[in-house]
Amino acid sequence: MRKPTTADAELLLRLYELRRESELRRARKWFLAEFQPAGWEAIGATYLSHSDEDRWFRMTISYWEMVATLVNRGVLHAELFFDHTGEDIVTWKKCEPWIAGVRAAVRPAFLFQFERLVRAHEAYRARVNAAFIAARAAGRRAARSGTTGTKRRAGRARRAGAR
């Protein structure tokens, strides 16, 4: 994977600024804290009604689909994005119960980019967490033995040279 660039950092900061915009902040808060649909049927009944809840619903999902498209297409460095947030995962979990219904009713690829982003983010987290746990365990083993990896290698080299 390519290294993140200054342009990636600037885009990430711009997306963060968008998240801080008052209406999008209100929409995201509503989506995560209050939005509790039983399924697509409940959402579909007010979809495109232009009520506050409908606007907040569409604003939240379209923000995340836009971000996902930028990451999935390589416009924004994926790991740089993954390292700084988890809201995409939490938001997607709120979508999972009704996504099949909307895909059947509206279009099969509804929020496809968003789903793809979250799957990649979850896989990245699993790799990072596993590497972190392994490194921490190795550090603890080294601390218990009183040596670091460098000291162990130097000791092995000295012993090998003495033979």
N, CA and C of each residue as an Amber inpcrd file, in Angstrom:
protein
   489
   0.8520000  -1.1800000   0.0000000   0.0000000   0.0000000   0.0000000
   0.8920000   1.2360000   0.0000000   0.4590000   2.2520000  -0.7020000
   1.2360000   3.4960000  -0.7640000   1.2600000   4.1780000   0.5970000
   2.2460000   5.0290000   0.8010000   2.3240000   5.7860000   2.0450000
   1.3280000   6.9410000   1.9950000   0.7830000   7.3330000   3.1470000
  -0.1180000   8.4940000   3.1600000   0.6500000   9.7560000   2.7550000
  -0.0530000  10.6520000   2.1250000   0.5420000  11.9050000   1.6840000
  -0.0550000  13.0690000   2.4540000   0.5070000  14.2300000   2.2410000
  -0.0500000  15.4520000   2.8210000  -1.4690000  15.6680000   2.2960000
  -1.7010000  15.3310000   1.0440000  -3.0470000  15.4690000   0.4730000
  -4.0390000  14.5550000   1.1930000  -3.6110000  13.3480000   1.5690000
  -4.4710000  12.4580000   2.3430000  -4.8180000  13.0960000   3.6820000
  -3.8100000  13.6410000   4.3430000  -4.0430000  14.2810000   5.6420000
  -4.9820000  15.4740000   5.5060000  -4.7990000  16.2500000   4.4720000
  -5.6720000  17.4060000   4.2550000  -7.1130000  16.9730000   3.9920000
  -7.2920000  15.9220000   3.2060000  -8.6360000  15.4180000   2.9380000
  -9.2650000  14.8570000   4.2110000  -8.4910000  14.1320000   4.9920000
  -8.9980000  13.6010000   6.2460000  -9.4540000  14.7280000   7.1750000
  -8.6660000  15.7840000   7.2550000  -9.0510000  16.9360000   8.0800000
 -10.3020000  17.6140000   7.5360000 -10.4330000  17.6910000   6.2340000
 -11.6260000  18.2910000   5.6260000 -12.8740000  17.4540000   5.9410000
 -12.7430000  16.1420000   5.8760000 -13.8670000  15.2800000   6.2240000
 -14.2340000  15.4370000   7.6930000 -13.2310000  15.6270000   8.5330000
 -13.4950000  15.8630000   9.9550000 -14.2340000  17.1860000  10.1430000
 -13.8250000  18.1930000   9.3900000 -14.5270000  19.4830000   9.4650000
 -15.9940000  19.3200000   9.0630000 -16.2490000  18.5300000   8.0340000
 -17.6360000  18.2730000   7.6250000 -18.4240000  17.5930000   8.7430000
 -17.7800000  16.6490000   9.4330000 -18.4530000  15.9610000  10.5370000
 -18.8100000  16.9130000  11.6640000 -18.0560000  17.9900000  11.7980000
 -18.3020000  18.9550000  12.8620000 -19.3770000  19.9750000  12.4980000
 -19.7820000  20.0140000  11.2450000 -20.8320000  20.9400000  10.8110000
 -22.0840000  20.6240000  11.6350000 -22.7690000  21.6500000  12.1120000
 -23.8260000  21.4630000  13.1150000 -24.9570000  20.5450000  12.6590000
 -25.4110000  20.6780000  11.4350000 -26.5300000  19.8420000  10.9880000
 -26.1020000  18.3830000  10.8240000 -24.9120000  18.1560000  10.2860000
 -24.4320000  16.7790000  10.1640000 -24.1670000  16.1940000  11.5500000
 -23.6620000  16.9810000  12.4540000 -23.4470000  16.5090000  13.8290000
 -24.7870000  16.1020000  14.4570000 -25.8020000  16.9150000  14.2680000
 -27.1460000  16.6060000  14.7760000 -27.6600000  15.3230000  14.1220000
 -27.4550000  15.1910000  12.8320000 -27.9170000  14.0030000  12.1050000
 -27.2210000  12.7370000  12.6070000 -25.9230000  12.8100000  12.7840000
 -25.1710000  11.6480000  13.2580000 -25.5760000  11.2730000  14.6820000
 -25.7740000  12.2770000  15.5060000 -26.2090000  12.0190000  16.8850000
 -27.5710000  11.3170000  16.8810000 -28.5060000  11.8400000  16.0960000
 -29.8340000  11.2280000  15.9980000 -29.7060000   9.7810000  15.5070000
 -28.9190000   9.5810000  14.4480000 -28.7880000   8.2590000  13.8430000
 -28.2500000   7.2500000  14.8580000 -27.2380000   7.6400000  15.6090000
 -26.6040000   6.7140000  16.5410000 -27.3620000   6.5610000  17.8550000
 -28.0360000   7.6110000  18.3100000 -28.6610000   7.5600000  19.6380000
 -30.1620000   7.3170000  19.6220000 -30.8620000   7.8130000  18.6160000
 -32.3260000   7.7630000  18.6440000 -32.9470000   6.8820000  17.5660000
 -32.2980000   6.7380000  16.4620000 -32.8270000   5.9900000  15.3190000
 -32.8820000   4.5000000  15.6620000 -34.0910000   3.9490000  15.7510000
 -34.2720000   2.5440000  16.1140000 -35.3380000   1.8960000  15.2210000
 -35.1050000   1.8120000  13.9160000 -36.1540000   1.2600000  13.0390000
 -36.2930000  -0.2500000  13.2160000 -37.4900000  -0.7250000  13.0140000
 -37.7380000  -2.1690000  13.0720000 -37.2550000  -2.8420000  11.7780000
 -37.1750000  -2.1020000  10.7130000 -36.7450000  -2.6390000   9.4220000
 -36.9130000  -1.5730000   8.3580000 -36.6420000  -1.9580000   7.1090000
 -36.7410000  -0.9910000   6.0230000 -38.1650000  -0.4620000   5.8700000
 -39.1430000  -1.2680000   6.1660000 -40.5360000  -0.8370000   6.0190000
 -40.7950000   0.4300000   6.8360000 -40.2770000   0.4690000   8.0600000
 -40.4630000   1.6420000   8.9220000 -39.7340000   2.8570000   8.3530000
 -38.5510000   2.6540000   7.8080000 -37.7800000   3.7600000   7.2160000
 -38.4400000   4.1950000   5.9160000 -38.7790000   3.2230000   5.0940000
 -39.3650000   3.5080000   3.7820000 -40.6530000   4.3050000   3.8470000
 -41.3900000   4.1710000   4.9330000 -42.6500000   4.8970000   5.0810000
 -42.4440000   6.4080000   5.1090000 -41.2640000   6.8440000   5.5600000
 -40.9870000   8.2920000   5.6180000 -39.8200000   8.7020000   4.7240000
 -39.2780000   7.7460000   3.9530000 -38.1380000   8.0320000   3.0840000
 -38.5230000   9.0900000   2.0520000 -37.6900000  10.0840000   1.9120000
 -37.8740000  11.2180000   1.0060000 -39.0680000  12.0970000   1.3880000
 -39.4570000  12.0660000   2.6420000 -40.5610000  12.9080000   3.1210000
 -40.0830000  14.3110000   3.4940000 -38.7770000  14.4630000   3.6330000
 -38.1360000  15.7220000   3.9990000 -38.4250000  16.1510000   5.4430000
 -38.8480000  15.2120000   6.2620000 -38.9530000  15.4810000   7.6940000
 -37.5250000  15.5770000   8.2500000 -37.3900000  16.0780000   9.4520000
 -36.0550000  16.1450000  10.0520000 -35.4010000  14.7710000  10.0870000
 -36.1460000  13.7740000  10.5300000 -35.5940000  12.4250000  10.6470000
 -35.1770000  11.8660000   9.2850000 -35.9800000  12.1280000   8.2780000
 -35.6370000  11.6800000   6.9250000 -34.3690000  12.3720000   6.4340000
 -34.2680000  13.6770000   6.6520000 -33.0610000  14.4150000   6.2410000
 -31.8410000  13.9020000   6.9940000 -31.9900000  13.6700000   8.2980000
 -30.8660000  13.1910000   9.1000000 -30.4400000  11.7920000   8.6720000
 -31.4160000  10.9620000   8.3590000 -31.1270000   9.6170000   7.8650000
 -30.3020000   9.7020000   6.5850000 -30.8200000  10.4580000   5.6170000
 -30.1300000  10.5560000   4.3270000 -28.7920000  11.2650000   4.4460000
 -28.6980000  12.2750000   5.3040000 -27.4510000  13.0020000   5.4950000
 -26.3720000  12.0790000   6.0760000 -26.7430000  11.2910000   7.0560000
 -25.7780000  10.3900000   7.6940000 -25.3050000   9.3100000   6.7370000
 -26.2350000   8.6240000   6.0940000 -25.8050000   7.5300000   5.2210000
 -25.0780000   8.0440000   3.9820000 -25.4770000   9.2070000   3.4740000
 -24.7780000   9.7230000   2.2880000 -23.3810000  10.2170000   2.6540000
 -23.2100000  10.7640000   3.8610000 -21.8570000  11.1540000   4.2990000
 -20.9510000   9.9210000   4.3150000 -21.4210000   8.8390000   4.9380000
 -20.5730000   7.6540000   5.0530000 -20.3650000   6.9590000   3.7110000
 -21.3470000   6.9900000   2.8350000 -21.1520000   6.4110000   1.4980000
 -20.1250000   7.2300000   0.7170000 -20.1470000   8.5540000   0.8800000
 -19.1680000   9.4150000   0.2180000 -17.7610000   9.1310000   0.7440000
 -17.6070000   9.0940000   2.0550000 -16.2990000   8.8040000   2.6500000
 -15.8180000   7.4370000   2.1760000 -16.6940000   6.4540000   2.2080000
 -16.3300000   5.1020000   1.7940000 -15.8540000   5.0690000   0.3480000
 -16.5190000   5.7890000  -0.5030000 -16.1120000   5.8360000  -1.9030000
 -14.7120000   6.4220000  -2.0400000 -14.4230000   7.4760000  -1.3130000
 -13.0890000   8.0940000  -1.3580000 -12.0110000   7.1210000  -0.8780000
 -12.2990000   6.4010000   0.1810000 -11.3250000   5.4350000   0.7090000
 -11.2090000   4.2370000  -0.2230000 -12.3290000   3.6760000  -0.6170000
 -12.3050000   2.4670000  -1.4540000 -11.6620000   2.7030000  -2.8110000
 -11.7770000   3.9010000  -3.3320000 -11.1860000   4.2190000  -4.6350000
  -9.7360000   4.6920000  -4.5290000  -9.2200000   4.7690000  -3.3040000
  -7.8180000   5.1510000  -3.1130000  -7.5740000   6.6470000  -3.1100000
  -8.6260000   7.4430000  -3.1200000  -8.4540000   8.9020000  -3.0580000
  -7.9520000   9.2980000  -1.6770000  -8.4170000   8.5960000  -0.6530000
  -7.9770000   8.7980000   0.7230000  -7.3320000   7.5080000   1.2010000
  -6.1390000   7.6200000   1.7480000  -5.3830000   6.4680000   2.2370000
  -6.1990000   5.7120000   3.2910000  -6.4630000   4.4420000   3.0270000
  -7.3510000   3.6570000   3.8850000  -6.8340000   3.5460000   5.3160000
  -5.5790000   3.1780000   5.4970000  -5.0680000   2.9700000   6.8470000
  -5.0060000   4.2710000   7.6390000  -4.7480000   5.3630000   6.9770000
  -4.7780000   6.6620000   7.6570000  -6.1940000   6.9240000   8.1810000
  -7.1850000   6.6420000   7.3580000  -8.5670000   6.7920000   7.7840000
  -8.8930000   5.8290000   8.9260000  -8.5320000   4.5620000   8.7720000
  -8.8610000   3.5530000   9.7750000  -8.2240000   3.8580000  11.1270000
  -7.0300000   4.4370000  11.1070000  -6.3250000   4.7270000  12.3590000
  -7.0130000   5.7920000  13.1960000  -7.8600000   6.5870000  12.6180000
  -8.3810000   7.7340000  13.3750000  -9.8300000   7.6250000  13.8080000
 -10.5770000   6.6460000  13.3430000 -12.0060000   6.6290000  13.6700000
 -12.5370000   5.2180000  13.8030000 -13.7000000   5.1240000  14.3740000
 -14.4360000   3.8740000  14.4430000 -15.9180000   4.1190000  14.2330000
 -16.2590000   5.3880000  14.0320000 -17.6750000   5.7310000  13.8740000
 -18.2960000   5.0580000  12.6600000 -17.5130000   4.8200000  11.6330000
 -18.0580000   4.1350000  10.4640000 -18.5600000   2.7470000  10.8360000
 -17.8280000   2.0390000  11.6690000 -18.2200000   0.6850000  12.0680000
 -19.5070000   0.7290000  12.8920000 -19.5530000   1.6320000  13.8580000
 -20.7370000   1.7610000  14.7150000 -21.9600000   2.1440000  13.8780000
 -21.7710000   3.0570000  12.9510000 -22.8870000   3.4840000  12.0970000
 -23.3560000   2.3330000  11.2170000 -22.4200000   1.5750000  10.6470000
 -22.8050000   0.4490000   9.7950000 -23.6040000  -0.5790000  10.5930000
 -23.2330000  -0.8110000  11.8510000 -23.9670000  -1.7800000  12.6800000
 -25.4380000  -1.3800000  12.8040000 -25.7050000  -0.0690000  12.7820000
 -27.0970000   0.4000000  12.8220000 -27.8070000   0.1520000  11.4850000
 -27.0520000  -0.0140000  10.4120000 -27.6350000  -0.2420000   9.0820000
 -27.9070000  -1.7210000   8.8010000 -27.1340000  -2.5980000   9.4070000
 -27.2240000  -4.0230000   9.0850000 -28.6380000  -4.6090000   9.2060000
 -29.4250000  -4.2400000  10.2280000 -30.7480000  -4.8600000  10.3380000
 -31.7120000  -4.5480000   9.1830000 -31.5120000  -3.4500000   8.4840000
 -32.4580000  -3.0760000   7.4240000 -31.8500000  -3.0120000   6.0310000
 -30.5590000  -3.3080000   5.9030000 -29.9000000  -3.1280000   4.5970000
 -30.4770000  -4.0680000   3.5290000 -30.8040000  -5.2990000   3.8900000
 -31.3630000  -6.2280000   2.8950000 -32.6930000  -5.7050000   2.3640000
 -33.4960000  -5.1340000   3.2390000 -34.7890000  -4.5950000   2.8190000
 -34.6600000  -3.4310000   1.8600000 -33.7460000  -2.5100000   2.1450000
 -33.5720000  -1.3580000   1.2590000 -32.9550000  -1.7920000  -0.0640000
 -32.0790000  -2.7740000  -0.0170000 -31.4800000  -3.2510000  -1.2670000
 -32.5280000  -3.9270000  -2.1410000 -33.4800000  -4.5840000  -1.5420000
 -34.5650000  -5.1980000  -2.3170000 -35.5290000  -4.1460000  -2.8480000
 -35.7650000  -3.0990000  -2.0700000 -36.7650000  -2.0930000  -2.4360000
 -36.2220000  -0.9650000  -3.2970000 -34.9810000  -0.5490000  -3.0750000
 -34.4470000   0.6410000  -3.7440000 -33.4500000   0.2660000  -4.8390000
 -32.3460000  -0.3640000  -4.4400000 -31.3540000  -0.8390000  -5.4180000
 -30.3980000  -1.8230000  -4.7420000 -29.9630000  -2.8250000  -5.4600000
 -29.1270000  -3.8720000  -4.8720000 -27.7990000  -3.3840000  -4.2910000
 -27.2480000  -2.3070000  -4.8200000 -25.9400000  -1.8290000  -4.3580000
 -26.0530000  -0.6760000  -3.3580000 -27.2170000  -0.4900000  -2.7470000
 -27.4170000   0.5940000  -1.7760000 -26.4000000   0.4520000  -0.6420000
 -25.6150000   1.4850000  -0.4250000 -24.5660000   1.5410000   0.6050000
 -23.4840000   0.4700000   0.4320000 -23.2890000   0.0200000  -0.7840000
 -22.2620000  -0.9940000  -1.0540000 -20.8730000  -0.4980000  -0.6760000
 -20.5570000   0.7420000  -1.0370000 -19.2330000   1.2770000  -0.7150000
 -19.0320000   1.3510000   0.8060000 -20.0590000   1.7470000   1.5050000
 -20.0020000   1.8540000   2.9590000 -19.7590000   0.4780000   3.5850000
 -20.4960000  -0.5160000   3.1360000 -20.3090000  -1.8780000   3.6590000
 -18.8900000  -2.3660000   3.3850000 -18.4180000  -2.1280000   2.1790000
 -17.0700000  -2.5460000   1.7930000 -16.0110000  -1.8680000   2.6650000
 -16.1910000  -0.5850000   2.9280000 -15.2780000   0.1590000   3.8020000
 -15.2330000  -0.4650000   5.1880000 -16.3850000  -0.7350000   5.7520000
 -16.4370000  -1.2760000   7.1140000 -15.8090000  -2.6560000   7.1720000
 -16.0450000  -3.4970000   6.1850000 -15.4180000  -4.8330000   6.1730000
 -13.8860000  -4.6960000   6.1310000 -13.3820000  -3.7810000   5.3190000
 -11.9340000  -3.5560000   5.2500000 -11.4150000  -2.9870000   6.5720000
 -12.1800000  -2.0900000   7.1760000 -11.7760000  -1.4890000   8.4460000
 -11.7240000  -2.5560000   9.5400000 -12.7200000  -3.4230000   9.5920000
 -12.7220000  -4.4930000  10.5890000 -11.5390000  -5.4430000  10.3880000
 -11.2160000  -5.7680000   9.1520000 -10.0660000  -6.6320000   8.8680000
  -8.7650000  -5.9430000   9.2780000  -8.6640000  -4.6480000   8.9940000
  -7.4800000  -3.8820000   9.3880000  -7.3330000  -3.8800000  10.9090000
  -8.4180000  -3.6230000  11.6130000  -8.3750000  -3.6210000  13.0850000
  -7.9410000  -4.9750000  13.6230000  -8.4330000  -6.0410000  13.0370000
  -8.0560000  -7.3800000  13.4890000  -6.5520000  -7.5860000  13.3250000
  -5.9970000  -7.1710000  12.1710000  -4.5510000  -7.3050000  11.9440000
  -3.7510000  -6.4470000  12.9210000  -4.1620000  -5.1980000  13.0960000
  -3.4400000  -4.2830000  13.9850000  -3.5110000  -4.7750000  15.4260000
  -4.6930000  -5.1870000  15.8540000  -4.8500000  -5.6720000  17.2220000
  -4.0180000  -6.9240000  17.4660000  -4.0100000  -7.8500000  16.5060000
  -3.2150000  -9.0710000  16.6520000  -1.7320000  -8.7380000  16.7250000
  -1.2680000  -7.8210000  15.8910000   0.1440000  -7.4300000  15.9100000
   0.4970000  -6.7270000  17.2240000  -0.4050000  -5.8930000  17.7100000
  -0.1640000  -5.1860000  18.9650000  -0.0660000  -6.1700000  20.1270000
  -0.9920000  -7.1220000  20.1750000  -0.9950000  -8.1180000  21.2470000
   0.2680000  -8.9650000  21.1880000   0.6760000  -9.3860000  19.9970000
   1.8930000 -10.1830000  19.8430000   3.1220000  -9.3880000  20.2690000
   3.2050000  -8.1280000  19.8850000   4.3540000  -7.2980000  20.2630000
   4.3860000  -7.0700000  21.7680000   3.2450000  -6.8460000  22.3550000
   3.1820000  -6.6320000  23.8030000   3.5960000  -7.9020000  24.5410000
   3.1360000  -9.0600000  24.0730000   3.5080000 -10.3340000  24.6940000
   5.0070000 -10.5670000  24.5670000   5.5660000 -10.2540000  23.4030000
   7.0140000 -10.4170000  23.2080000   7.7790000  -9.4830000  24.1460000
   7.2810000  -8.2820000  24.3070000   7.9190000  -7.3330000  25.2230000
   7.8730000  -7.8130000  26.6610000   6.7620000  -8.4010000  27.0590000
   6.6460000  -8.9380000  28.4250000   7.5890000 -10.1110000  28.6360000
   7.6800000 -10.9750000  27.6140000   8.6040000 -12.1150000  27.7310000
  10.0320000 -11.6110000  27.8650000  10.3790000 -10.6240000  27.0680000
  11.7390000 -10.0690000  27.1290000  11.9900000  -9.4190000  28.4840000
  10.9940000  -8.7200000  29.0170000  11.1540000  -8.0690000  30.3200000
  11.3290000  -9.1020000  31.4250000  10.5820000 -10.2070000  31.3450000
  10.7150000 -11.2580000  32.3620000  12.0830000 -11.9160000  32.3080000
  12.6290000 -12.0650000  31.1010000  13.9350000 -12.7150000  30.9660000
  15.0740000 -11.7420000  31.2120000  14.7350000 -10.4690000  31.3090000
  15.7600000  -9.4630000  31.5760000  16.5810000  -9.0840000  30.3700000
  16.1600000  -9.5150000  29.2060000  16.9020000  -9.1690000  27.9980000
  15.9530000  -8.6110000  26.9700000  16.5200000  -7.8860000  26.0750000
  15.7500000  -7.4260000  24.9230000  16.1190000  -8.3010000  23.7550000
  15.3960000  -8.2050000  22.6920000  15.7100000  -8.9840000  21.4940000
  17.1200000  -8.7200000  21.0000000  17.5830000  -7.4760000  21.1030000
  18.9320000  -7.1260000  20.6530000  19.9740000  -7.8170000  21.5190000
  19.7670000  -7.8070000  22.8380000  20.7130000  -8.4520000  23.7370000
  20.7560000  -9.9530000  23.4960000  19.5820000 -10.5580000  23.2730000
  19.5480000 -12.0020000  23.0040000  20.3220000 -12.3320000  21.7320000
  20.1160000 -11.5450000  20.6870000  20.8260000 -11.8080000  19.4300000
  22.3310000 -11.6390000  19.6080000  22.7350000 -10.6200000  20.3480000
  24.1670000 -10.3980000  20.5830000  24.7550000 -11.5620000  21.3730000
  24.0290000 -12.0580000  22.3680000  24.4900000 -13.2020000  23.1530000
  24.6190000 -14.4460000  22.3000000  23.6560000 -14.6800000  21.4360000
  23.7200000 -15.8410000  20.5420000  24.9120000 -15.7140000  19.6000000
  25.1510000 -14.5160000  19.1040000  26.2740000 -14.2880000  18.1830000
  27.5990000 -14.5550000  18.9010000  27.7290000 -14.0760000  20.1500000
  28.9610000 -14.3290000  20.9190000  29.1510000 -15.8110000  21.1610000
  28.0660000 -16.4870000  21.5330000  28.1800000 -17.9350000  21.7890000
  28.5350000 -18.6700000  20.5140000  27.9590000 -18.2910000  19.4110000
  28.2520000 -18.9460000  18.1400000  29.7030000 -18.7080000  17.7440000
  30.2400000 -17.5200000  18.0280000  31.6250000 -17.2100000  17.6990000
  32.6120000 -17.9360000  18.6020000  32.1860000 -18.2820000  19.8130000
  33.0640000 -18.9660000  20.7660000  33.2130000 -20.4370000  20.4260000
  32.3850000 -20.9580000  19.6010000  32.4410000 -22.3900000  19.2570000
  33.5090000 -22.6800000  18.3140000
